[in-house]
């Protein structure tokens, strides 16, 4: 295989030439060895751009990164010429601290925060990178599909779909305010149905307006850091959710952001590992909705 950064199996017996990563894929994981192996398998199917992978494991008990399937896929990625680091990060201090830890390890210009239960279609990283460079915004992402809902048509969830027509602009999004209704676009398999209805350039992408994006988000690293990253983590108890929303809203207000169609990100639909959602990071950082409405 020539012309792509992924080495084909005919070259696996030779030492790869060192290549500086354009993207670093950052994967926080907790108690999901099978799902993590599938996530890494999706990365192994990506041809370009050159990328490295950092997996940070907070599993309690047996480490997910020690599972045979995870180790096997790590070996495949290394044979393909990818750098991959499998590390433990304990004790657990919450989702936001875990993401900040990963961000602190990264050095590439672009970082892809990828959840440990997402499979990526071949070409997904290349498509997101092309979109982010072209749009010159803070981040782009691929909303994850739940393909068990492929035959569920929910037109009421798709009425908020709005492409970015004249370039991406900064936006303010808050709970209970205009724009938040876009969150329903990422429920179930709604994006699959949007992509079937909206003209999308063949082998290209179409940017659209979002409320936020979870699970598969490509940032310009310097812009995420400039906006604070996940530095609000000390304000939060260990059990919380919504940390990605809080970080993204800060980036969106300064640089704007977009989702892209088509999305090649598939949610594995395993049970959530975030069971206590009483504290939303977005409400701690920006204040609860009731206070904002009275302000």
C-alpha positions in Angstrom: 0.0 0.0 0.0 1.5 3.4 -1.0 0.4 7.0 -0.6 -1.2 6.5 2.8 0.3 6.6 6.3 -1.0 3.2 7.4 1.6 0.5 6.6 0.2 -2.6 4.9 0.9 -6.1 6.2 3.6 -6.7 3.6 5.8 -4.2 5.6 5.0 -5.3 9.1 8.3 -7.3 9.3 10.4 -4.1 8.8 10.9 -1.3 11.3 8.6 1.7 10.5 10.1 5.1 9.8 9.3 7.5 12.6 6.5 9.9 11.5 5.4 12.9 13.5 1.6 12.5 14.2 -0.7 15.1 12.8 -3.5 13.9 15.2 -3.3 12.3 18.6 -6.3 10.1 19.5 -7.1 10.4 23.2 -9.1 7.6 24.6 -10.2 7.6 28.3 -11.4 4.1 29.3 -13.0 2.5 32.4 -14.0 -1.2 32.6 -14.6 -1.8 28.9 -12.0 -4.2 27.5 -14.2 -5.6 24.7 -15.4 -2.2 23.6 -12.0 -0.7 23.8 -10.7 -3.5 21.4 -13.4 -2.7 18.9 -12.5 1.1 19.2 -8.9 0.3 18.4 -9.9 -1.9 15.5 -11.7 1.0 14.0 -8.5 3.1 14.3 -6.5 0.3 12.7 -8.7 0.7 9.6 -7.8 4.4 9.1 -5.4 5.2 6.3 -4.6 8.8 7.0 -3.6 11.2 8.5 -0.5 10.0 10.5 -1.8 9.6 14.1 -0.7 8.3 17.5 -3.0 7.0 20.2 -3.0 7.5 23.9 -5.2 5.3 26.0 -5.7 6.2 29.7 -7.2 3.4 31.8 -9.0 4.0 35.1 -10.4 0.5 35.5 -10.7 -0.7 39.0 -9.4 -4.2 39.4 -8.2 -5.8 36.1 -7.0 -3.3 33.6 -8.9 -3.0 30.3 -5.6 -2.3 28.6 -4.2 -5.7 29.7 -7.0 -7.6 27.9 -5.7 -9.9 25.1 -7.8 -8.3 22.4 -6.7 -4.8 23.4 -3.1 -5.9 23.4 -3.5 -7.6 20.0 -5.0 -4.4 18.5 -2.2 -2.3 20.0 0.3 -4.6 18.3 -1.5 -4.2 15.0 -1.5 -0.4 15.3 2.3 -0.4 16.1 2.9 -2.7 13.0 1.0 -0.2 10.9 3.4 2.5 12.1 1.2 4.2 14.7 2.5 5.2 18.1 0.3 3.9 20.9 0.6 4.4 24.6 -1.4 2.3 27.1 -1.3 3.8 30.5 -3.1 3.7 33.9 -4.3 6.9 35.5 -5.4 6.4 39.1 -7.0 7.4 41.5 -10.2 8.4 39.7 -11.0 12.0 40.1 -13.8 12.3 37.6 -14.4 12.5 33.9 -13.2 16.1 33.5 -9.9 15.4 35.3 -9.4 12.3 33.2 -9.8 14.3 30.0 -7.5 17.0 31.2 -4.9 14.4 32.0 -5.1 13.1 28.4 -4.9 16.6 27.0 -1.8 17.4 29.1 -0.1 14.4 27.5 -0.8 15.5 23.9 1.6 17.5 21.7 0.1 17.2 18.2 -1.7 20.1 16.6 -5.0 18.2 16.6 -6.5 16.0 19.2 -9.4 13.6 18.7 -11.2 12.8 21.9 -12.7 9.3 21.2 -14.8 7.4 23.7 -13.9 3.8 24.4 -17.2 2.5 22.9 -17.1 4.0 19.4 -16.2 2.3 16.1 -15.0 4.6 13.3 -15.7 4.0 9.6 -12.5 4.0 7.5 -11.8 7.5 6.4 -13.5 9.2 9.3 -10.4 10.9 10.8 -9.3 12.2 7.5 -12.7 13.6 6.8 -12.9 15.3 10.2 -9.4 16.8 9.8 -10.2 18.1 6.3 -13.3 19.8 7.7 -11.6 21.3 10.7 -8.8 22.7 8.6 -11.2 24.1 6.0 -13.6 25.6 8.4 -10.9 27.0 10.7 -13.0 26.7 13.8 -12.4 25.3 17.3 -13.6 21.7 16.8 -15.6 19.5 14.5 -17.1 16.1 15.4 -18.9 13.1 14.2 -22.1 12.5 16.1 -22.4 8.8 17.1 -25.1 6.6 15.6 -27.1 4.0 17.5 -27.7 1.6 14.6 -30.2 -0.5 16.6 -32.5 2.5 15.9 -31.8 2.4 12.1 -35.4 1.7 11.3 -36.8 4.2 13.7 -37.8 7.4 11.9 -38.0 10.4 14.2 -38.7 13.5 12.0 -39.5 15.6 15.1 -35.9 15.1 16.3 -34.5 16.4 13.0 -36.4 19.7 12.5 -33.5 21.7 14.1 -31.0 20.5 11.5 -29.3 23.6 9.9 -26.1 23.5 7.8 -23.4 26.1 8.2 -23.9 27.9 4.9 -21.3 30.8 5.0 -18.6 29.4 7.3 -18.7 28.6 11.0 -19.1 31.5 13.4 -18.8 31.6 17.2 -22.1 30.8 19.1 -23.4 30.9 22.6 -25.3 27.8 23.6 -27.0 27.3 27.0 -29.7 25.1 28.4 -33.1 26.5 27.9 -31.9 29.0 25.2 -31.9 29.0 21.4 -29.8 26.3 19.8 -30.1 23.7 22.6 -32.9 22.0 20.7 -30.2 20.7 18.2 -29.2 18.1 20.8 -31.9 15.8 19.5 -30.0 15.5 16.2 -27.6 13.1 17.9 -30.2 10.8 19.4 -30.6 7.2 18.1 -29.8 7.0 14.4 -31.1 10.5 13.5 -28.0 11.5 11.7 -28.2 8.5 9.3 -31.7 9.7 8.3 -30.5 13.3 7.9 -27.7 12.2 5.7 -30.2 10.3 3.5 -32.3 13.5 3.1 -29.7 16.2 2.7 -27.4 16.4 -0.3 -23.9 15.6 0.9 -20.9 15.8 -1.4 -19.7 12.4 -2.5 -16.4 11.7 -0.7 -16.9 15.0 1.1 -18.6 16.4 4.1 -21.3 18.9 5.1 -21.0 21.1 8.3 -24.0 21.7 10.4 -24.9 23.6 13.6 -24.7 21.7 17.0 -25.7 22.2 20.6 -22.6 20.1 21.5 -21.0 16.8 20.4 -20.1 13.8 22.4 -17.8 10.7 22.0 -15.9 11.7 18.8 -14.6 15.2 18.7 -11.6 16.6 16.9 -10.1 19.8 18.4 -7.4 22.2 17.4 -5.4 21.5 20.5 -4.1 25.1 21.0 -7.6 26.5 20.9 -9.0 24.0 23.3 -6.1 24.8 25.7 -6.6 28.6 25.2 -10.2 28.2 26.3 -9.2 26.3 29.4 -9.6 22.7 28.3 -11.1 20.8 31.3 -9.4 23.0 33.9 -12.7 23.3 35.8 -12.3 19.7 37.1 -11.4 20.7 40.7 -14.8 22.4 41.0 -16.5 19.0 40.5 -17.2 16.0 42.6 -15.8 12.7 41.3 -19.1 11.6 40.1 -20.4 14.0 37.4 -21.3 14.2 33.7 -21.4 16.9 31.0 -17.7 17.7 31.2 -17.4 17.7 27.4 -20.4 20.1 27.1 -18.8 22.6 29.4 -15.4 22.5 27.6 -17.1 22.8 24.2 -19.3 25.7 25.0 -16.3 27.7 25.9 -14.6 26.9 22.6 -17.8 27.5 20.6 -18.2 31.0 22.1 -14.7 32.0 20.9 -14.1 29.9 17.7 -17.3 28.2 16.7 -17.7 24.5 15.9 -19.6 22.1 13.7 -20.8 18.6 13.3 -20.2 17.0 9.9 -22.2 14.7 7.7 -21.9 11.9 7.0 -20.8 10.6 10.3 -18.9 7.4 10.3 -19.0 7.0 14.1 -21.0 4.1 15.5 -21.9 3.8 19.2 -21.5 0.2 20.5 -24.5 0.7 22.7 -23.0 -0.9 25.8 -24.4 0.1 29.2 -23.1 3.4 30.4 -20.3 3.5 33.0 -21.5 6.9 34.2 -24.3 6.0 36.5 -24.4 9.0 38.8 -25.5 12.0 36.7 -26.8 14.3 39.5 -24.0 16.8 38.9 -23.8 18.3 35.5 -20.4 20.0 34.8 -22.1 22.5 32.5 -24.3 23.7 35.4 -21.4 24.1 37.7 -19.3 26.0 35.2 -22.1 28.2 33.8 -24.7 28.2 36.5 -28.0 26.2 36.5 -30.6 27.0 33.9 -33.1 28.6 36.4 -30.5 31.1 37.5 -29.6 32.0 33.9 -33.2 32.6 33.0 -33.6 35.1 36.0 -30.4 36.9 35.2 
